[in-house]
Amino acid sequence: MLKALFLTTFVATGAFSTAAFADGDAAAGEDTFKRCKSCHGIVNGDETIVRGGRTGPNLYGMIGMTAGTVEGFRYGDDIVAAGAAGLVWDEENLAEYVADPTAFIRTFLGDDSARAKMTFKLRSGGEDVAAYLASLAPMMEMEEETEEGEEAEEGESS
């Protein structure tokens, strides 16, 4: 009985927490990211969006990227293995990862000995940081440029 109650509660909580990841607040995430910048920067080519440390990889374009593939960064074996196994960062899984990196990697790989090099755990606000990083993604820039071009074309045809 108790086991069934626990399982039902676990499943229900998981369903609600997944929805929360999709509802991240990019503005709040920008503020929360201040806790991340001691290790991570956000740099797009020559443009520094957030100056940060170099202990962790550059997080520009992280959403939609295969885990463990930022050029020039030396990753741990297990995050590279997760990427090779198909881990592509999205807002949901990035929020889960930053809450407990080692637990996430162990679960993803199904390997209790796996470890993440990132030891910091962001106990709250992970969905907001993920939304903030998504707002800086290259795809977002391409969509904005497309929208601006469409608006210009509409203005010319009027």
Helices and strands as residue ranges (DSSP letters): H 2-22, H 26-32, G 33-35, E 42-44, E 47-50, H 77-84, H 91-99, H 101-109, H 126-135, H 138-157
